Amino acid sequence: MSDGETALSFIETRCEVARFPASQPLRLDSGGEIRGLEVAYNTYGRLNAQRTNAVLVCHALSGDQYAASRHPASGKAGWWDKMVGPGLPLDTDRYFVIATNVLSGCSGTTGPASIDPATGEPYGLTFPVITVADMVRAQKLLLDALGIEQLFAVVGGSMGGMQALQWAADYPERMFSVVCIAAAARHSAQNIAFHEVGRQAIMADPDWRGGDYLRQNVRPEKGLAVARMAAHITYLSEQALQRKFGRELQRDGLSWGFDADFQVESYLRHQGAAFVDRFDANSYLYITRALDYFDLAAAYGGHLANAFQRARDVRFCVFSFTSDWLYPTPESRQIVRALNAAGARASFVEIDSDKGHDAFFLDEPVLHDALTGFLTSAGHARGLS
């Protein structure tokens, strides 16, 4: 390796879009269907001859398939490049890592910004409302097309963790292990409330145009930016905000107006402005609604343990962070109790961190080491070299 090269350049990466014919529609929980489904995905590493080393990485609300490769639009490094790569917990010298863009996303997978083949126009609000289970069904179609009958692991944080749990409930025979990080088995009233604030901000933007903004060549940038600002607060902790910004001012003295006097204000405005450059407003509406609808126990008589009855042979590892108030530790413990009640193999790690919900994106050595240990142990049990 030369001085100017990075480990990232040594990951064997493929960027693809799987296209499914209209004769193979995706059936949805709402009773609707999507014809001509497209699923955008990246792969890292190589699939072994036995096809036993595949790991599906599921992303959070604003994520995409660029887990360990630079985003072509923003130029930024992959959102999980601290965890996916040679010698990292999701070791691409050992595992074949698959990262997809979720159904209703805006990075290549079919969503409200996609062209409806029936009309030749963007779907907009004619796109059917989807669920986390629908996202998983789209991923299953992709794996079927790739000829992968069983995953070594399904791994995800936040919304990705919810997808991992949904996989375990719906298709336990298709996986050997599951890693759920900073997630919950259902959305709380507080989670739904924050999402509703964001959705209302988008829909109140005059450029939203009833969801038809793409056809009218405008974008509800202000509303989407405010939605992102509100959500971003929930991803951090009070300690992290205080440590990073406190009450520090942007300049000497107060402006005696409504400019961004405080550094934390400027930070949030920057987060909002950067988000609108890479995300679709209607996708935000659909994905947040899917999260709000998520309640894994609902289809099992309200008993979460029943959701995992068929997953007794699957190995689980559940992670939480002490300062995560979006999906706090008691919600992770509820998942572990349900797994125990179902007779599944479950490990639980609560990580002491003041970084809030987004800690799993950041440099957290305990997460790094514990995830490596879990996957290594599962790999030995699976017979991976």
For each residue, the residues with C-beta under 8 A, 3 or more apart:
1: 5 7 10
2: 5
3:
4:
5: 1 2 9 10
6: 9
7: 1 10 11 85 86 87
8: 11 68 69 70 77 78 81 85
9: 5 6
10: 1 5 7 86
11: 7 8 44 45 68 69 84 85 86 92
12: 44 45 46 92
13: 42 43 44 68 69
14: 42 43
15: 40 41 42 65 69
16: 40 41 42 43
17: 38 39 40 41 108
18: 38 39 41 141 142 145 146
19: 36 37 38
20: 24 26 36 37 38 39 141 145
21: 24 36
22: 25 35 36 117
23:
24: 20 21 37 141
25: 22 33 34 35 37
26: 20 33 34 37 103 134 137 138 141
27: 33 137
28: 31 32 33 34 128 130 131 134
29: 130 131 133 134
30: 128 129 130 131
31: 28
32: 28 128
33: 25 26 27 28 128
34: 25 26 28 37 103 110 128
35: 22 25 117
36: 19 20 21 22 110 117
37: 19 20 24 25 26 34 103 110 138 141
38: 17 18 19 20 108 109 110 114
39: 17 18 20 100 101 103 108 109 110 138 139 141 142
40: 15 16 17 64 65 100 101 105 107 108 109
41: 15 16 17 18 65 98 99 100 101 142
42: 13 14 15 16 65 66 67 68 69 98 99
43: 13 14 16 96 97 98 99
44: 11 12 13 67 68 69 84 85 92 96 97 99
45: 11 12 53 91 92 93 94 95 96 97
46: 12 96
47: 51 53 54 96 148
48: 51 52 53 96 384
49:
50: 53
51: 47 48 54 147 148 149 150
52: 48 150 152 382 383 384
53: 45 47 48 50 94 95 96 152 384
54: 47 51 95 96 97 98 143 148 151 152
55: 90 95 96 97 98 151 152 153 154 155
56: 98 99 100 139 143 151 153 154 155 167
57: 67 80 84 90 97 98 99 155 156 160
58: 100 102 139 154 155 156 159 160 161 163 164
59: 63 64 65 67 79 99 100 101 102 156 159 160
60: 63 156 157 158 159 160
61: 158 159 231 287 288 291
62: 228 275 279
63: 59 60 67 79 159 160
64: 40 59 71 79 99 101 105 107
65: 15 40 41 42 59 99 100 101 107 108
66: 42 69 70 71 72 78 79 99 107
67: 42 44 57 59 63 78 79 80 81 84 97 99
68: 8 11 13 42 44 78 80 81 84 85 92 97 99
69: 8 11 13 15 42 44 66 78
70: 8 66 75 76 77 78
71: 64 66 74 75 76 78 278
72: 66 75
73: 277 278
74: 71 274 277 278
75: 70 71 72
76: 70 71
77: 8 70 81
78: 8 66 67 68 69 70 71 81 84
79: 59 63 64 66 67 361
80: 57 67 68 83 84 90 361
81: 8 67 68 77 78 84 85
82: 88 361 362 363 368
83: 80 88 89 90 368 371
84: 11 44 57 67 68 78 80 81 88 90 92 97 99
85: 7 8 11 44 68 81 88 90 91 92
86: 7 10 11 91 92 93
87: 7 91 93
88: 82 83 84 85 91 92 368
89: 83 368 371 372 375
90: 55 57 80 83 84 85 95 97 155 371 375
91: 45 85 86 87 88 94 95
92: 11 12 44 45 68 84 85 86 88 95 97
93: 45 86 87
94: 45 53 91 379 384 385
95: 45 53 54 55 90 91 92 152 153 375
96: 43 44 45 46 47 48 53 54 55
97: 43 44 45 54 55 57 67 68 84 90 92
98: 41 42 43 54 55 56 57 142 143 146 148
99: 41 42 43 44 56 57 59 64 65 66 67 68 84
100: 39 40 41 56 58 59 65 109 138 139 142
101: 39 40 41 59 64 65 105 106 107 108 109
102: 58 59 105 109 135 138 159 163 287
103: 26 34 37 39 109 110 111 130 134 135 137 138
104: 109 110 111 112 127 130 135 283 286 287 290
105: 40 64 101 102 108 109 111 283 287
106: 101 111 113 279 280 283
107: 40 64 65 66 101
108: 17 38 39 40 65 101 105
109: 38 39 40 100 101 102 103 104 105 138
110: 34 36 37 38 39 103 104 114
111: 103 104 105 106 114 123 127 280 282 283 286
112: 104 122 123 124 125 127 211 280 282 283 285 286
113: 106 122 123 214 280 282 283
114: 38 110 111 122 123 127
115: 120 121 122 123
116: 119 120 121 122 123 126 127
117: 22 35 36 120
118:
119: 116 126
120: 115 116 117
121: 115 116 124 215
122: 112 113 114 115 116 214 215
123: 111 112 113 114 115 116 126 127
124: 112 121 127 210 211 212 213 214 215 282
125: 112 210 211 212 282
126: 116 119 123
127: 104 111 112 114 116 123 124 282 286
128: 28 30 32 33 34
129: 30 286 289 290
130: 28 29 30 103 104 134 135 286 290
131: 28 29 30 134 135 290 293 294
132: 135 136 159 162 163 166 290 291 293 294
133: 29 136 137 166 170
134: 26 28 29 103 130 131 137 138 290
135: 102 103 104 130 131 132 138 139 163 166 290
136: 132 133 139 140 163 166 167 170 171
137: 26 27 103 133 134 140 141
138: 26 37 39 100 102 103 109 134 135 141 142
139: 39 56 58 100 135 136 142 143 163 167
140: 136 137 143 144 171 174
141: 18 20 24 26 37 39 137 138 144 145
142: 18 39 41 98 100 138 139 145 146
143: 54 56 98 139 140 146 148 151 174
144: 140 141 147 148
145: 18 20 141 142
146: 18 98 142 143
147: 51 144
148: 47 51 54 98 143 144 151
149: 51 174
150: 51 52 173 174 175 176
151: 54 55 56 143 148 154 174 175 176
152: 52 53 54 55 95 175 176 177 378 379 382 384
153: 55 56 95 175 176 177 178 179 375 378
154: 55 56 58 151 163 164 167 168 175 177 178 179
155: 55 56 57 58 90 160 164 178 179 181 371
156: 57 58 59 60 159 160 161 162 163 164 179 180 181 183
157: 60 160 161 181 182 183 360 361
158: 60 61 161 162 181 182 183 326 327 357 360
159: 58 59 60 61 63 102 132 156 162 163 183 287 291
160: 57 58 59 60 63 155 156 157 163 164 181 183
161: 58 156 157 158 164 165 180 181 182 183 184 327
162: 132 156 158 159 165 166 183 184 185 291 294 296
163: 58 102 132 135 136 139 154 156 159 160 166 167
164: 58 154 155 156 160 161 167 168 178 179 180 183
165: 161 162 168 169 178 180 183 185 296 307 335
166: 132 133 135 136 162 163 169 170 294 296
167: 56 136 139 154 163 164 170 171 174 175 178
168: 154 164 165 171 172 175 178 307 308 311 314 316
169: 165 166 172 296 300 307 308 310 311
170: 133 136 166 167
171: 136 140 167 168 174 175
172: 168 169 175 308 310 311 313 314
173: 150 310
174: 140 143 149 150 151 167 171
175: 150 151 152 153 154 167 168 171 172 178 314
176: 150 151 152 153 314 315 378 381 382
177: 152 153 154 314 315 316 317 374 375 378 382
178: 153 154 155 164 165 167 168 175 311 314 315 316 317
179: 153 154 155 156 164 316 317 318 319 371 374 375
180: 156 161 164 165 183 316 317 318 319 332 335
181: 155 156 157 158 160 161 318 319 360 367
182: 157 158 161 319 320 321 324 326 327 332 357 359 360
183: 156 157 158 159 160 161 162 164 165 180 327 331 332 335
184: 161 162 187 188 191 327 331 332 334 335
185: 162 165 295 296 297 304 307 331 334 335 338
186: 294 295 296 297 298
187: 184 191 192 195 291 292 293 294 295
188: 184 191 192 331
189: 192 193
190: 193 194
191: 184 187 188 194 195 291 292 326
192: 187 188 189 195 196 292
193: 189 190 196 197
194: 190 191 197 198 230 231 234
195: 187 191 192 198 199 231 288 289 291 292
196: 192 193 199 200
197: 193 194 200 201 227 230
198: 194 195 201 202 226 227 228 230 231 284 288
199: 195 196 202 203 227 284 285 288 289
200: 196 197 203 204
201: 197 198 204 205 223 224 226 227 230
202: 198 199 205 208 220 223 224 227 281 284 285
203: 199 200 208 223 285
204: 200 201 208 223
205: 201 202 208 220 221 222 223 224 281
206: 209 220
207: 213 218 219 220 221 222 223
208: 202 203 204 205 211 213 220 223 281
209: 206 212 213 216 218 220
210: 124 125
211: 112 124 125 208 282 285
212: 124 125 209 215 216
213: 124 207 208 209 216 218 219 220 281
214: 113 122 124 217 219
215: 121 122 124 212
216: 209 212 213
217: 214
218: 207 209 213
219: 207 213 214 224 276 281
220: 202 205 206 207 208 209 213 223 224 281
221: 205 207 224 225 276
222: 205 207 225 226
223: 201 202 203 204 205 207 208 220 226 227 281
224: 201 202 205 219 220 221 227 228 272 275 276 279 281 284
225: 221 222 228 229 269 272 273 275 276
226: 198 201 222 223 229 230 272
227: 197 198 199 201 202 223 224 230 231 284
228: 62 198 224 225 231 232 271 272 275 276 279
229: 225 226 232 233 268 269 271 272
230: 194 197 198 201 226 227 233 234
231: 61 194 195 198 227 228 234 235
232: 228 229 235 236 268 271 272
233: 229 230 236 241 268
234: 194 230 231 325 326 357
235: 231 232 326 356 357 358
236: 232 233 240 241 355 356 357 358
237: 240 241 323 324 325 354 355 356 357
238: 241 242
239: 242 243 323 354 356
240: 236 237 243 244 323 354 355 356
241: 233 236 237 238 244 245 264
242: 238 239 245 246
243: 239 240 246 354
244: 240 241 264 267
245: 241 242 248 262 263 264 267
246: 242 243
247: 262
248: 245 262 263
249: 252 253 254 261 262 263
250: 259 260 261 262 263 265 266
251: 255 261
252: 249
253: 249
254: 249 261
255: 251 258 259 261
256:
257:
258: 255
259: 250 255
260: 250 265 266 269
261: 249 250 251 254 255 265
262: 245 247 248 249 250 265 266
263: 245 248 249 250 266 267
264: 241 244 245 267 268
265: 250 260 261 262 268 269
266: 250 260 262 263 269 270
267: 244 245 263 264 270 271
268: 229 232 233 264 265 271 272
269: 225 229 260 265 266 272 273
270: 266 267 273 274
271: 228 229 232 267 268 274 275
272: 224 225 226 228 229 232 268 269 275 276
273: 225 269 270 276 277
274: 74 270 271 277 278
275: 62 224 225 228 271 272 278 279
276: 219 221 224 225 228 272 273 279 281
277: 73 74 273 274
278: 71 73 74 274 275
279: 62 106 224 228 275 276 283 284
280: 106 111 112 113 283 284
281: 202 205 208 213 219 220 223 224 276 284 285
282: 111 112 113 124 125 127 211 285 286
283: 104 105 106 111 112 113 279 280 286 287
284: 198 199 202 224 227 279 280 281 287 288
285: 112 199 202 203 211 281 282 288 289
286: 104 111 112 127 129 130 282 283 289 290
287: 61 102 104 105 159 283 284 290 291
288: 61 195 198 199 284 285 291 292
289: 129 195 199 285 286 292 293
290: 104 129 130 131 132 134 135 286 287 293 294
291: 61 132 159 162 187 191 195 287 288 294
292: 187 191 192 195 288 289
293: 131 132 187 289 290
294: 131 132 162 166 186 187 290 291
295: 185 186 187 298
296: 162 165 166 169 185 186 299 300 304 307
297: 185 186 300 301 302 303 304 306 307 338
298: 186 295 302
299: 296 307
300: 169 296 297 303 304 306 307
301: 297 306
302: 297 298
303: 297 300 306 307
304: 185 296 297 300 307 308 334 335 338
305: 308 309 337 338 339 341 342
306: 297 300 301 303 309 342
307: 165 168 169 185 296 297 299 300 303 304 338 342
308: 168 169 172 304 305 311 312 338 339 342 344
309: 305 306 312 342
310: 169 172 173
311: 168 169 172 178 308 314 316 339 342 344
312: 308 309 342 343 344 345
313: 172
314: 168 172 175 176 177 178 311 344 345
315: 176 177 178 345 347 374 378 381
316: 168 177 178 179 180 311 336 339 344 345 346 347
317: 177 178 179 180 346 347 348 349 370 371 374
318: 179 180 181 332 335 336 339 346 347 348 349
319: 179 180 181 182 332 348 349 350 351 360 367 370 371
320: 182 324 327 328 329 331 332 333 348 349 350 351
321: 182 324 329 350 351 353 355 356 357 359 360
322: 329 350 351 352 353 354
323: 237 239 240 353 354 355 356 359
324: 182 237 320 321 327 328 329 356 357 359
325: 234 237 328 356 357
326: 158 182 191 234 235 356 357
327: 158 161 182 183 184 320 324 331 332 357
328: 320 324 325 331 332
329: 320 321 322 324 332 333 350
330: 333 334
331: 183 184 185 188 320 327 328 334 335
332: 180 182 183 184 318 319 320 327 328 329 335 336 348 350
333: 320 329 330 336 337 348
334: 184 185 304 330 331 337 338
335: 165 180 183 184 185 304 318 331 332 338 339
336: 316 318 332 333 339 340 346 348
337: 305 333 334 340 341
338: 185 297 304 305 307 308 334 335 341 342
339: 305 308 311 316 318 335 336 342 344 345 346
340: 336 337 343 344 346
341: 305 337 338
342: 305 306 307 308 309 311 312 338 339
343: 312 340
344: 308 311 312 314 316 339 340
345: 312 314 315 316 339
346: 316 317 318 336 339 340
347: 315 316 317 318 374
348: 317 318 319 320 332 333 336
349: 317 318 319 320 366 367 370
350: 319 320 321 322 329 332
351: 319 320 321 322 359 364 366 367 370
352: 322 366
353: 321 322 323 356 359 364 366
354: 237 239 240 243 322 323
355: 236 237 240 321 323 358 359 362 364
356: 235 236 237 239 240 321 323 324 325 326 353 359
357: 158 182 234 235 236 237 321 324 325 326 327 360
358: 235 236 355 361 362
359: 182 321 323 324 351 353 355 356 362 364 367
360: 157 158 181 182 319 321 357 364 367
361: 79 80 82 157 358
362: 82 355 358 359
363: 82 368
364: 351 353 355 359 360 367 368
365: 368 369
366: 349 351 352 353 369 370
367: 181 319 349 351 359 360 364 370 371
368: 82 83 88 89 363 364 365 371 372
369: 365 366 372 373
370: 317 319 349 351 366 367 373 374
371: 83 89 90 155 179 317 319 367 368 374 375
372: 89 368 369 375 376
373: 369 370 376 377
374: 177 179 315 317 347 370 371 377 378
375: 89 90 95 153 177 179 371 372 378 379
376: 372 373 379 380
377: 373 374 380 381
378: 152 153 176 177 315 374 375 381 382
379: 94 152 375 376 382 384
380: 376 377 383 384
381: 176 315 377 378
382: 52 152 176 177 378 379
383: 52 380
384: 48 52 53 94 152 379 380
385: 94
